[in-house]
């Protein structure tokens, strides 16, 4: 197992040991593969996710059987929803005891069936090299995603006479399409030429396929305006003159208006999902739709496109750019710029608290241009999507699953990758969360301390589960139920317990000086921003 990881160039495994995975971890000591001990298994998957998204590679996590494996499930489902490539290794009880309900036995391959790309239960140690080779290929090709490998302890302890790692993968039934169909590409180009009000709605698939360069080259060459889904934030710099914000229920009103008034929409690397387009038939009904996705199952799932193109976005946009498109959309772009100027939401923040929108904007301006910003889930996520300014860095969040507690372990994995992989050592990584999501993963401060991972954490504290409270405000007319976070810890004491510098911002008065000091602090740091409990995401 370790030799297979080494053959794939794996540098780190995030995980939590137990008896059923001890043979694996014992062998890990004799390799060049590092291990990072998280404090709860779910966060091993989130850390592997942050690592994968930073390196544009793959993340690996390993946990024990039973509760170790079941604790990992939420992290696997989170990665599956956002198409993050991961290898999840679980220990399992002795093969001879499978099905007899022995101590810490759980049918993990069965449990994760609906949200893994593929799973293996290893029955013969001789199959391990082939299985690992296949797993890495499946996880990183086509529509990327998590693959689970469940290995009974007797299989881990078995002897293999000779280790031979396969040079290639032979899977008869799995052959993902990479190149887009030439005729479909030509049809799409003809429609772009005819369009008077085109718009591209870009999703996370562009980043996952490493297609940013090709995409932006096509957009700039042909001057086509762009909006994004939540997972597509960061594909283009926020202040790019052709970018018009995030669409959806919590998106920018001018982005949604652009989608509504367009006569042609290109959906690229994005699902036609409810969070971005709540009523697809009404939104797309009077316009031509071109849908580009590497996963053919996503095309036509929620609405039928006029021109479907199956393939990898990197190849498709490179092919698009080869065509000289005779179309000028200057008037349409000016209309959209007018909408953007008119329709930017106006906030009326409480002067006695920190305005989260202003804070996130000021933080963005002060972050290095290549910084990685990891947003958690809740009001903090929507404020981050609306007001974080991406320059040349990255924006990570849990989009498809909306998993609270994602930001700290994902930032931890991202910071580990930034410091140990590639040439950009010391890259700034910031996690932004609410006080609810913070308490779901604050135990990972111990991991950061143990392994010298200097991610920085900001808590927008309002003493509520803010997004649920806001829903109850609108739906139940302020009849609040189980959203009060009274009893939460003093964050200054938490920071002190982990030897971290602590910063508290009570209002906007000292915002610039506090952000500067926070970002300049050596190592990990914790910052608390006191937000009006009744503030809304708009």
C-alpha positions as CSV (number, residue, x, y, z in Angstrom):
1,X,0.0,0.0,0.0
2,X,2.8,2.4,0.9
3,X,4.8,1.6,-2.2
4,X,1.7,2.2,-4.3
5,X,1.3,5.7,-2.7
6,X,5.0,6.4,-3.3
7,X,4.6,5.3,-7.0
8,X,1.8,7.9,-7.3
9,X,4.0,10.6,-5.8
10,X,1.9,11.0,-2.7
11,X,3.7,13.2,-0.1
12,X,1.2,13.2,2.8
13,X,-1.6,11.2,4.3
14,X,-4.1,12.9,6.6
15,X,-5.7,10.6,9.1
16,X,-6.4,9.0,12.4
17,X,-5.1,5.5,13.3
18,X,-6.8,2.6,15.0
19,X,-6.0,-1.1,15.3
20,X,-7.5,-2.1,11.9
21,X,-5.3,0.4,10.0
22,X,-2.2,0.0,12.2
23,X,-0.2,-2.2,9.7
24,X,-0.5,0.6,7.2
25,X,0.6,3.3,9.6
26,X,3.4,1.2,10.9
27,X,4.8,0.9,7.3
28,X,4.3,4.6,6.7
29,X,7.1,5.2,9.2
30,X,9.6,3.6,6.9
31,X,8.6,5.8,3.9
32,X,9.1,9.3,2.7
33,X,5.3,9.9,2.9
34,X,4.5,12.2,5.8
35,X,1.5,11.7,8.1
36,X,-0.7,14.4,9.6
37,X,-2.8,13.4,12.7
38,X,-6.1,15.1,12.6
39,X,-8.3,15.2,15.7
40,X,-11.5,13.7,14.2
41,X,-11.8,11.6,11.1
42,X,-14.2,13.8,9.1
43,X,-11.5,16.5,9.1
44,X,-9.0,14.1,7.5
45,X,-11.2,14.2,4.4
46,X,-11.6,18.0,4.5
47,X,-7.8,18.4,4.9
48,X,-7.2,16.1,1.9
49,X,-9.8,18.2,0.0
50,X,-7.9,21.5,0.8
51,X,-4.7,19.8,-0.2
52,X,-6.0,18.5,-3.5
53,X,-7.6,21.8,-4.4
54,X,-4.3,23.7,-3.7
55,X,-2.0,21.3,-5.5
56,X,-4.4,20.6,-8.4
57,X,-3.6,17.0,-7.6
58,X,-5.1,14.5,-5.3
59,X,-5.5,14.2,-1.5
60,X,-5.2,11.1,0.6
61,X,-6.7,10.2,3.9
62,X,-6.6,7.0,6.0
63,X,-8.6,6.0,9.0
64,X,-9.5,2.8,10.9
65,X,-12.6,0.6,10.7
66,X,-16.1,1.1,12.3
67,X,-16.5,4.5,13.8
68,X,-13.3,5.8,12.1
69,X,-14.7,4.9,8.7
70,X,-18.2,6.1,9.4
71,X,-16.9,9.4,10.8
72,X,-15.2,9.9,7.5
73,X,-18.4,9.7,5.5
74,X,-19.4,13.4,5.7
75,X,-16.0,14.4,4.4
76,X,-16.3,11.9,1.5
77,X,-19.8,13.1,0.7
78,X,-18.6,16.7,0.7
79,X,-15.8,15.9,-1.7
80,X,-18.1,13.9,-4.0
81,X,-20.6,16.9,-4.2
82,X,-17.8,19.2,-5.3
83,X,-15.9,16.7,-7.5
84,X,-12.7,16.8,-5.4
85,X,-10.2,14.0,-6.2
86,X,-9.3,12.0,-3.1
87,X,-8.2,8.5,-2.1
88,X,-9.9,7.4,1.1
89,X,-8.2,4.4,2.8
90,X,-10.1,2.6,5.5
91,X,-8.9,-0.3,7.7
92,X,-11.4,-3.2,8.1
93,X,-11.8,-6.2,10.4
94,X,-10.3,-9.6,9.5
95,X,-11.7,-10.9,6.2
96,X,-12.8,-14.2,7.9
97,X,-15.0,-12.1,10.3
98,X,-16.8,-9.9,7.7
99,X,-20.5,-10.0,8.2
100,X,-20.4,-11.4,11.8
101,X,-20.8,-8.0,13.5
102,X,-17.5,-8.1,15.3
103,X,-16.0,-5.2,17.2
104,X,-15.7,-2.1,15.0
105,X,-17.0,-3.7,11.9
106,X,-19.0,-1.5,9.5
107,X,-19.9,-2.1,5.8
108,X,-18.2,1.1,4.7
109,X,-18.2,0.3,1.0
110,X,-22.0,-0.2,1.2
111,X,-22.5,2.9,3.3
112,X,-20.7,5.3,0.9
113,X,-22.1,3.7,-2.3
114,X,-24.2,6.8,-3.3
115,X,-21.4,9.3,-2.9
116,X,-18.1,7.8,-4.0
117,X,-17.0,7.7,-7.5
118,X,-15.9,4.0,-6.9
119,X,-15.0,1.8,-4.0
120,X,-13.0,-1.3,-3.4
121,X,-13.0,-4.0,-0.7
122,X,-9.5,-5.6,-1.1
123,X,-9.7,-9.4,-0.7
124,X,-6.2,-10.4,-2.0
125,X,-3.0,-8.5,-1.2
126,X,-1.7,-9.3,-4.7
127,X,-4.4,-7.0,-6.1
128,X,-3.3,-3.9,-4.1
129,X,-1.0,-2.4,-6.8
130,X,-3.7,-2.8,-9.5
131,X,-6.4,-1.4,-7.2
132,X,-4.4,1.6,-6.2
133,X,-3.4,2.3,-9.8
134,X,-7.1,2.2,-10.8
135,X,-8.2,4.2,-7.9
136,X,-5.9,7.1,-8.6
137,X,-6.9,7.1,-12.3
138,X,-10.6,7.0,-11.5
139,X,-10.3,9.8,-8.9
140,X,-8.4,12.1,-11.2
141,X,-10.0,11.5,-14.6
142,X,-13.3,12.5,-16.1
143,X,-15.4,14.1,-13.4
144,X,-13.1,13.9,-10.5
145,X,-14.1,12.6,-7.1
146,X,-13.4,10.4,-4.0
147,X,-12.5,6.7,-4.3
148,X,-12.6,4.5,-1.2
149,X,-10.3,1.5,-0.7
150,X,-11.3,-0.7,2.3
151,X,-8.5,-3.1,3.4
152,X,-9.1,-5.8,6.0
153,X,-6.3,-6.1,8.6
154,X,-5.3,-9.6,7.5
155,X,-4.8,-8.4,3.9
156,X,-2.6,-5.5,5.2
157,X,-0.5,-8.1,7.1
158,X,-0.2,-10.5,4.2
159,X,3.0,-11.0,2.3
160,X,3.4,-10.2,-1.4
161,X,6.4,-11.9,-3.0
162,X,7.2,-9.2,-5.5
163,X,5.9,-5.6,-5.8
164,X,5.1,-4.5,-9.4
165,X,3.2,-1.3,-9.9
166,X,1.3,-1.3,-13.2
167,X,2.4,1.2,-15.8
168,X,-1.1,1.7,-17.2
169,X,-4.8,1.2,-16.3
170,X,-7.0,-1.2,-18.2
171,X,-10.7,-0.6,-17.5
172,X,-13.0,-1.8,-20.2
173,X,-16.1,0.1,-18.9
174,X,-14.5,3.4,-17.8
175,X,-13.3,5.6,-20.6
176,X,-14.1,9.3,-19.9
177,X,-14.4,11.6,-22.8
178,X,-11.7,14.3,-22.9
179,X,-11.9,15.9,-26.3
180,X,-15.1,17.6,-27.2
181,X,-16.9,16.4,-30.4
182,X,-15.7,18.6,-33.3
183,X,-19.2,19.0,-34.9
184,X,-20.7,20.1,-31.5
185,X,-17.9,22.6,-31.1
186,X,-18.6,24.0,-34.5
187,X,-22.3,24.3,-33.8
188,X,-21.6,26.1,-30.6
189,X,-19.2,28.6,-32.3
190,X,-21.9,29.4,-34.9
191,X,-24.4,30.1,-32.2
192,X,-21.9,32.4,-30.4
193,X,-21.5,34.3,-33.6
194,X,-25.2,34.8,-34.0
195,X,-25.8,35.8,-30.4
196,X,-26.4,39.4,-29.4
197,X,-26.5,38.9,-25.6
198,X,-24.3,35.9,-24.8
199,X,-23.3,35.0,-21.2
200,X,-21.0,32.2,-19.9
201,X,-22.0,30.7,-16.5
202,X,-18.8,29.1,-15.2
203,X,-18.6,26.5,-12.4
204,X,-16.0,24.7,-10.4
205,X,-15.3,22.3,-13.3
206,X,-13.1,25.0,-14.9
207,X,-10.8,25.1,-11.9
208,X,-10.8,21.3,-11.5
209,X,-9.7,20.7,-15.1
210,X,-7.0,23.4,-14.7
211,X,-8.6,25.3,-17.6
212,X,-8.5,28.8,-16.2
213,X,-5.9,29.9,-18.7
214,X,-7.7,28.5,-21.7
215,X,-11.1,29.8,-20.5
216,X,-9.9,33.4,-19.8
217,X,-8.0,33.5,-23.1
218,X,-11.3,32.6,-25.0
219,X,-13.3,35.1,-23.0
220,X,-10.9,38.0,-23.5
221,X,-10.4,37.2,-27.2
222,X,-14.1,37.3,-27.8
223,X,-15.2,39.7,-25.1
224,X,-18.0,37.6,-23.7
225,X,-19.3,38.4,-20.3
226,X,-19.1,35.9,-17.5
227,X,-21.0,35.0,-14.3
228,X,-20.2,32.1,-11.9
229,X,-21.8,29.6,-9.6
230,X,-20.5,29.5,-6.0
231,X,-17.9,26.9,-7.0
232,X,-16.9,29.0,-10.0
233,X,-15.8,31.9,-7.8
234,X,-12.1,32.5,-8.5
235,X,-12.0,31.2,-12.0
236,X,-11.8,34.9,-13.0
237,X,-10.5,37.7,-10.9
238,X,-13.4,39.4,-9.1
239,X,-12.6,42.8,-10.6
240,X,-12.1,41.5,-14.1
241,X,-14.1,43.8,-16.5
242,X,-15.9,40.9,-18.0
243,X,-16.9,39.2,-14.7
244,X,-20.4,40.0,-13.3
245,X,-20.6,38.1,-10.1
246,X,-22.2,35.0,-8.6
247,X,-25.7,33.8,-9.7
248,X,-28.3,32.1,-7.6
249,X,-30.6,32.9,-4.7
250,X,-27.7,34.4,-2.7
251,X,-25.9,35.8,-5.8
252,X,-25.6,39.3,-7.2
253,X,-28.9,40.7,-8.6
254,X,-27.1,42.0,-11.7
255,X,-25.6,38.5,-12.3
256,X,-29.1,37.0,-12.2
257,X,-30.5,39.7,-14.4
258,X,-27.7,39.0,-16.9
259,X,-28.7,35.4,-17.0
260,X,-32.4,36.3,-17.4
261,X,-31.8,38.8,-20.3
262,X,-29.2,36.8,-22.2
263,X,-30.2,35.2,-25.5
264,X,-27.6,32.5,-25.1
265,X,-26.1,30.8,-22.1
266,X,-23.0,28.7,-22.1
267,X,-22.9,26.6,-18.9
268,X,-19.3,25.5,-18.5
269,X,-18.2,23.0,-15.8
270,X,-21.3,23.7,-13.8
271,X,-24.4,21.7,-13.0
272,X,-27.8,23.3,-13.6
273,X,-28.5,22.9,-9.9
274,X,-31.0,24.5,-7.7
275,X,-28.6,26.8,-5.8
276,X,-27.5,28.5,-9.0
277,X,-30.7,28.2,-11.0
278,X,-33.8,27.6,-8.9
279,X,-36.3,27.4,-11.8
280,X,-34.4,26.1,-14.8
281,X,-37.4,26.0,-17.2
282,X,-38.2,29.6,-16.5
283,X,-34.6,30.8,-16.7
284,X,-33.6,28.9,-19.9
285,X,-37.0,28.7,-21.7
286,X,-36.5,31.6,-24.1
287,X,-32.8,31.2,-24.8
288,X,-30.3,28.9,-26.4
289,X,-28.3,26.7,-24.0
290,X,-24.9,25.2,-24.6
291,X,-23.9,22.9,-21.8
292,X,-20.2,21.8,-21.4
293,X,-19.4,19.2,-18.9
294,X,-17.0,16.2,-18.6
295,X,-19.8,14.2,-16.9
296,X,-22.4,13.2,-19.5
297,X,-24.8,12.4,-16.7
298,X,-25.0,16.1,-15.7
299,X,-26.0,17.2,-19.2
300,X,-29.8,17.1,-19.6
301,X,-30.3,16.0,-16.0
302,X,-32.2,19.2,-14.9
303,X,-32.8,20.8,-18.3
304,X,-32.1,19.8,-21.9
305,X,-29.5,21.9,-23.7
306,X,-29.7,22.8,-27.3
307,X,-26.1,21.9,-27.8
308,X,-24.5,19.4,-25.4
309,X,-20.7,19.2,-25.4
310,X,-19.1,16.3,-23.4
311,X,-15.5,16.7,-22.6
312,X,-12.8,18.3,-20.5
313,X,-13.1,22.1,-20.3
314,X,-9.3,22.6,-20.8
315,X,-9.5,21.0,-24.2
316,X,-12.8,22.4,-25.3
317,X,-11.9,26.1,-24.6
318,X,-8.5,25.6,-26.3
319,X,-10.5,24.4,-29.3
320,X,-12.9,27.3,-29.0
321,X,-10.1,29.8,-29.0
322,X,-8.8,28.5,-32.4
323,X,-11.9,29.9,-34.1
324,X,-12.1,33.6,-35.0
325,X,-15.6,34.6,-34.0
326,X,-17.1,37.6,-35.8
327,X,-19.3,39.0,-33.1
328,X,-19.2,42.3,-31.1
329,X,-21.0,42.5,-27.8
330,X,-19.9,45.9,-26.7
331,X,-23.5,47.2,-26.2
332,X,-24.5,44.2,-24.2
333,X,-21.4,44.5,-22.0
334,X,-22.2,48.2,-21.4
335,X,-25.8,47.3,-20.4
336,X,-24.4,44.8,-17.8
337,X,-22.0,47.3,-16.4
338,X,-24.9,49.7,-16.0
339,X,-26.8,47.0,-14.1
340,X,-23.8,46.3,-11.9
341,X,-23.5,50.0,-11.0
342,X,-27.3,50.3,-10.3
343,X,-28.0,47.1,-8.6
344,X,-25.1,46.5,-6.2
345,X,-26.8,45.7,-2.8
346,X,-26.8,48.6,-0.3
347,X,-26.2,47.4,3.2
348,X,-27.2,49.2,6.4
349,X,-24.9,47.6,9.0
350,X,-25.3,48.3,12.8
351,X,-22.6,50.8,13.8
352,X,-22.0,49.1,17.1
353,X,-20.7,45.9,15.4
354,X,-18.3,44.8,12.7
355,X,-19.9,45.1,9.2
356,X,-19.0,41.7,7.8
357,X,-19.2,42.9,4.2
358,X,-16.9,45.8,4.7
359,X,-14.6,43.6,6.8
360,X,-14.3,40.9,4.1
361,X,-13.6,43.5,1.4
362,X,-10.9,45.1,3.5
363,X,-9.4,41.8,4.4
364,X,-9.3,40.9,0.7
365,X,-7.5,44.1,-0.3
366,X,-4.9,43.4,2.3
367,X,-4.3,39.7,1.5
368,X,-1.4,38.8,-0.8
369,X,-2.7,38.5,-4.4
370,X,-2.1,34.7,-4.4
371,X,-3.8,34.1,-1.0
372,X,-6.1,31.1,-0.5
373,X,-9.4,32.1,1.1
374,X,-11.5,29.2,2.6
375,X,-15.1,30.1,3.5
376,X,-17.2,27.9,5.8
377,X,-21.0,27.4,5.5
378,X,-23.7,29.8,6.8
379,X,-24.0,33.6,6.6
380,X,-20.2,33.8,6.6
381,X,-20.2,31.9,3.3
382,X,-22.6,34.2,1.6
383,X,-20.9,37.3,2.8
384,X,-17.6,35.8,1.6
385,X,-19.0,34.9,-1.8
386,X,-20.4,38.4,-2.2
387,X,-17.6,40.5,-0.9
388,X,-14.3,38.6,-1.1
389,X,-12.1,40.0,-3.9
390,X,-10.2,37.2,-5.6
391,X,-7.0,38.4,-7.3
392,X,-4.7,35.7,-8.4
393,X,-5.5,33.4,-5.5
394,X,-8.1,30.7,-4.8
395,X,-11.5,30.6,-3.2
396,X,-12.6,27.3,-1.5
397,X,-15.8,26.4,0.1
398,X,-18.2,23.5,0.5
399,X,-20.8,24.2,-2.3
400,X,-22.7,21.1,-3.2
401,X,-23.1,19.6,0.3
402,X,-22.8,22.8,2.4
403,X,-20.9,21.1,5.2
404,X,-20.3,23.2,8.3
405,X,-16.9,22.8,9.8
406,X,-15.2,22.6,6.4
407,X,-13.0,25.7,6.5
408,X,-10.5,25.1,9.2
409,X,-9.4,21.5,8.2
410,X,-9.5,22.5,4.5
411,X,-7.4,25.5,5.2
412,X,-5.1,23.3,7.2
413,X,-4.7,21.0,4.2
414,X,-4.3,23.9,1.8
415,X,-1.6,25.5,4.0
416,X,0.3,22.2,4.3
417,X,0.3,21.9,0.5
418,X,1.4,25.6,0.1
419,X,4.3,25.0,2.4
420,X,5.4,21.6,1.2
421,X,4.5,21.3,-2.4
422,X,5.5,23.5,-5.3
423,X,7.5,26.7,-5.4
424,X,5.2,29.1,-3.5
425,X,6.3,28.5,0.1
426,X,4.7,30.5,2.8
427,X,1.5,31.3,0.8
428,X,-1.1,32.9,3.0
429,X,-4.2,30.7,3.8
430,X,-7.2,32.2,5.7
431,X,-10.2,30.3,7.0
432,X,-13.4,32.4,7.6
433,X,-16.1,30.8,9.6
434,X,-19.0,31.6,11.9
435,X,-19.0,30.7,15.6
436,X,-21.2,27.7,14.9
437,X,-19.0,26.1,12.2
438,X,-15.9,27.1,14.2
439,X,-17.0,24.9,17.1
440,X,-17.3,22.0,14.8
441,X,-13.6,21.9,13.9
442,X,-11.7,24.0,16.5
443,X,-10.1,20.9,17.8
444,X,-7.8,21.0,14.7
445,X,-5.9,23.8,16.3
446,X,-4.0,21.0,18.0
447,X,-3.1,19.5,14.6
448,X,-2.0,22.9,13.3
449,X,0.2,23.3,16.4
450,X,1.6,19.8,16.3
451,X,2.6,19.9,12.6
452,X,3.5,23.6,12.4
453,X,0.6,24.5,10.0
454,X,0.3,28.3,10.0
455,X,-3.2,28.8,8.7
456,X,-5.1,31.8,10.0
457,X,-8.6,31.6,11.2
458,X,-11.3,34.3,11.4
459,X,-14.6,33.8,13.3
460,X,-17.5,36.1,12.5
461,X,-19.2,35.8,15.8
462,X,-22.9,36.6,16.3
463,X,-23.9,34.0,18.9
464,X,-26.4,32.4,16.6
465,X,-26.6,29.8,13.9
466,X,-27.0,32.8,11.7
467,X,-28.2,31.3,8.4
468,X,-30.9,29.2,10.2
469,X,-31.9,32.2,12.3
470,X,-32.3,34.3,9.2
471,X,-34.4,31.6,7.6
472,X,-36.6,31.4,10.8
473,X,-36.8,35.3,10.7
474,X,-38.4,35.2,7.2
475,X,-40.3,31.9,7.4
476,X,-41.5,31.8,11.0
477,X,-41.6,35.5,11.8
478,X,-38.8,35.6,14.3
479,X,-40.0,32.4,16.1
480,X,-36.5,31.1,16.8
481,X,-35.8,27.5,17.5
482,X,-32.5,25.9,18.6
483,X,-30.2,28.6,17.0
484,X,-28.9,30.3,20.2
485,X,-25.2,29.6,20.7
486,X,-25.1,30.7,24.4
487,X,-22.4,28.7,26.2
488,X,-19.8,29.1,23.5
489,X,-16.2,29.4,24.7
490,X,-14.2,32.6,25.1
491,X,-12.1,32.6,21.9
492,X,-9.3,34.5,23.6
493,X,-8.9,31.6,26.0
494,X,-9.0,29.1,23.2
495,X,-6.2,30.9,21.4
496,X,-4.2,31.1,24.6
497,X,-4.6,27.3,25.2
498,X,-3.1,26.7,21.7
499,X,-0.4,29.4,22.0
500,X,-1.9,31.4,19.2
501,X,-2.0,35.2,18.9
502,X,-5.5,36.5,19.3
503,X,-7.2,39.5,17.9
504,X,-10.7,40.9,18.7
505,X,-12.5,43.4,16.5
506,X,-15.6,44.9,18.1
507,X,-16.6,47.4,15.5
508,X,-15.2,49.0,12.3
509,X,-13.2,51.6,14.1
510,X,-9.8,49.8,14.3
511,X,-10.5,47.4,11.3
512,X,-7.4,48.3,9.2
513,X,-4.9,48.2,12.0
514,X,-6.3,44.9,13.4
515,X,-6.3,43.1,10.0
516,X,-2.7,44.3,9.4
517,X,-1.6,42.9,12.8
518,X,-3.5,39.6,12.3
519,X,-1.9,39.0,8.8
520,X,1.6,39.9,10.1
521,X,1.4,37.6,13.1
522,X,3.9,34.7,13.0
523,X,2.4,31.3,12.6
524,X,-1.3,30.5,13.0
525,X,-3.5,33.2,14.5
526,X,-7.2,33.6,15.6
527,X,-9.3,36.6,15.0
528,X,-12.8,37.3,16.4
529,X,-15.1,39.8,14.7
530,X,-18.3,40.7,16.6
531,X,-21.2,40.8,14.2
532,X,-24.7,42.1,14.8
533,X,-26.8,39.0,15.8
534,X,-29.7,40.3,13.6
535,X,-27.6,41.1,10.5
536,X,-28.8,39.6,7.2
537,X,-26.8,38.3,4.3
538,X,-28.2,40.8,1.8
